Amino acid sequence: MVYTLVGEKSLIEEEIIKLLKEYESSDVSRYNMEDISVKKVLEDVNTISFFGKRVVIADNFDKISKSDSLINYLENPGENILILTSLKNLDNKKLSKVLKEKTKVVELFKYDFVSYIKRNLEDFDMSFMDINLLISYCNYDINRIKNELEKLKIYKIDSKKIVSDDIKKIVKKDYNSTIFNLIDSINSKDKVNSFKIYKELLEIGETDEKIMYTLANHYRLLFNISRKIKVSSDNDIINEYKMHPFRLTKLKEQLNIISENDILMILKKFSDIDIEVKKGNKSINTELVLFLENL
């Protein structure tokens, strides 16, 4: 598998972290294409690994002067993972064409999502609230926004008007976005909405285990951020945690609602649940329901 990541450095690093977690590989190599030949990178990505799939990261691949050998590899890639990164769009039209056809291209630029949608609505009508609903459903992923907007325009080609019901019907809500909504409801102690979102998560196939551990990880991060914002700038935090600026904004909004003591109490509760479940004394489903019931 080959990935092409093009965009801003912090967002590229965030995406790489996601990919490394996905493949769970301990065999990772990274090269700067300004300093090393394509031949060396391709030799590495073609090397058999005894620790699962090898992951090879080639930064600044736009600096390659001769791309023929890379293009040949892309036509018939091996079993290992190659991640190509660039901080700018390519001038090499021949290589760009092959990358679009043969790799998974991910654009990672900081977009003004609302402006992007308005520019691409053409002669369609869509309210500001519904634009933001679409952005939320797509979890601020520009590639998803592009694809889902096109689907909606095809779906409403006759009326030329896109409304919230269309978004809810056509666009599958992103899991992370729904988890954020659940967290917001927990923070505001909205028991009714928390149960509603929890049920939605189960209906789309999420498990109690994944929901609880995602919540635990989020509150652990939230606690760390609550400490960091007292001593560090936003840019320092974004770079340290490799997160999208929007996510930091969202975390800071949550910290205006929930105290550090409440976060620690939630983390203690999840820790106790984890211990009891591993002992076989309780089920995550029962404990999650009780947790929401006692908000």
N, C-alpha and C positions, 0 to 999 in steps of 0.2 A: 504494500500500500504506500502511496506517495501523497503527501500533503504539501500544498503551497500556501504559506501564510504571508500575506502582504498587508502592511499597515504600520501602526505606531508601536514602538519598541515595548512599552509596558503591556499593551494588549497582546502582542505576539508572545511575550513571556508567560502571560496568563494562560493563553491557549496551549502552549507547550506543556505547561504543568498539567492541564486537563488530559492531554494526550498521553503523557507518561503514566498518569494514574490509570488511564483506560487500558494500556497495554501491560502495566505492572512489570516492566522490564528493568533488570538491574544492569543490563549490558547496553550502556548509552555512550555514544561518542558525539563530540561536537566540534565543528570546524568553522573557521572564518574563511570564506572563499576569496578574500582579498590576499590571504597569505598562503593558500594551499591549492594544489591542482585538483581539477575535476577527477582525474585518474585516481588519486588517493582516496577521495570520497567514495567513488564507485567500487574500488577494491574493498573498502571497509563494509559497505552496505551489502556486498556479495559474499562476505565471510560468514561461514556457518557459526552460529552461536550455540553454546551448550546450556545457556540460561534463558531459554525462551527466545522470542523474537528480538533481534538486535535493533536498536533505534539509533539512526544516524541523523544528526541535525547539521544542515549546511546553511550557515548564515551568510547574508549579503550575496546570494547567488546571482544577483543582477550584475555583479562585477566580473562574471565569467566572460572571457574574450571569445572563446570558441565553445559553442554549445552542442556541437554535433554528437559527441560521445554521450552527453546527458540526454539528448533527444533520443538516441538509440536505446538507452536504458529505459526511458519512459515508455517506449513502444512495447517493451516486454520486461516489466519490473520483476524483481525476485520476491522472496517470501518476507524479507525483513522490511522495516519501516524506515522510509526516508522522509524527513521534514525539511523542506526548502523555505527559507525566510528571506524577506526583502523589506526594506523600509519605504520603498516606493514602487509604483507601477513600472512594468518593464517597457523598455524601448525596443527590445528585440522581438519583433513581430512573429518571427518563425517560432521561437521558443514559447512565447506567450500563447500562441495557438495550440501548441502541443500540450502545454500545462493545463489549459482550459478543457481540453478533450480527454486527457489521460490521468489527471490528478484531481484531488479534492481541493478546490481553491477556496480559501477563507479570507475575506477582506476584513481587516481589523483597524478601521479608522474611527475616530470619535465623530459621530454624526449628530447633527441636529435632526432628530428623527421626525419631528412634526413638520419641519420645512421640507424634508425629503418626501414625505407622503403627499404634502400639498402640491409639490412640483410634479409628482407623478400621477396625480388623480386625473389629469387631462380634463375631460368635460364631465367627470363624475362629481357628485355632491356628497360630502361627508362632514359631519359636524366635528368641532374641536374635541368634544367629549368622546366621540366614537373613534377619532384618530388616536387619542390616548389609550382607549380600550384596546385597540389593535396592537399598539406598542407594548402594552402590558401583557397581552396574550402571547406575544412573541418574545417576551423577556428581554427586550432591548437588543435583540440579535438582528442586525441589519440584513443579513442574508435571508432570514425567515420573513422579515417584514417585506422584503422585495417579492418573495415567492407568494406569500399569503395575499398581498395586495393585488397581484395579478390574478389569483384565483377569484378574489372577490369581484374584480372588474368583469371577469368572464361570467360569473354567476349573476351579476346585476346589469348585464349588457343592455337589457331592454329599458329598465327604469332609470339607469344612470344614477341611482341614489343608494348609497351604502349606509346601513343603520346597524345598531348594536345587535339586533337579532340575527343579522346576516353573519356578523363576526362570530357570535356564539355558535351558530350552526356550521360554519365552514372551517373556522380556525380552531385547531386543537390547542387548548390552553397549555402553555409550557409548565412542566412540573415545578421548576424552580420558582416561577411566578406564583403558582398556587401555594407553595410553601411559604413564600413571603406574605401572602394574604393571610395564611393561617397564623403566622407569627404576629402579624399586626393585630389579629383578633385576640390572640393570647395576651399580648401586651396590654391591650385595652380592656381585658377581662370580659370580652364579649362571648359569653358561653354559647349562645344560640348560633352565631355565625361560625364559631370555631367548630362546632359539631357538623354544621353544614359543609364546610370546606373539607373537614376530615373525611366525611362520607364521600365527597366528590373524588378525593384522592384514592380511596379504596375502589370506587367505581371504575376509575381509569386504569386499575391494575396495580397500583402501588401497594406495598406491604406495610404492615404495622412496624416491622423491623426497620425498613428504610425510612419511614416517616419519623420514628423516634430518634434514630441516629443522625438524621439530617437536622432535626431540631436541636439535638444535643451539640452537634458541631457548630451550628449557627450561634447558639447562646455562648458557647466557649469563645467563638470569634468576637461576638458582641462584647463580652467581658474584657477581652484583650484590647479591643478598640477603645472601650471606655477609659482604659488606663493610658493608652497611647495618645489620644487627642489632648490630654493634659500637658504633654511634653513635646509632641511632634507636630509638624505641619501636615496638611492634607497630602501634599505631594510626597512627603517622606513615607507616610502610611501607605499610599497607593503603590509606591515602588517596593516597599518592604513586603507587602502582602500580595503584590501582583494582581490587584483588583481593578475593575472598571470604576471610574470616578462616580458613576451613578450609584454603584453599590455602596460606596463609602457615604454618599449623601443619604441613602436609605437607612444605613446603620445609625448615622447620627440623628436622623429623625426618630428612630426607635428609642434612642437613648434619652430623648426628651420626654418619653412616655414611661419608661421603665427604669427603676433604680438599680444600682449595682447589687444591693442586697437581694432584690427580687430575682435578679439574674442568677446569683449564687444559690438561692433557694431552689430555682428551677433545675440548675445543674446538679445539685445534691439529690433532688427527686429522681432525675434520670439515672444518676449513678446508682441509687438504691434499687431502682427497677431493674437495671442491668444485672446487678449482683443477684437479686432474687430470681430473675428469669434463668440465669446461668445455673443456679442451684436447682432449678426445676420446681420452685415453690409457687411461682406466679406466671401468668401469660402477659405478653406485651399488650395484647388487645385489651384485656381487662384493665390493666394499669394505665393505659393511655386514655381509656374512657373515664376512669376515675380522676385522672389528672385534669381533663377538660371539665369534668363535672364540678371540680372543686376550685375552678377559677374565681 
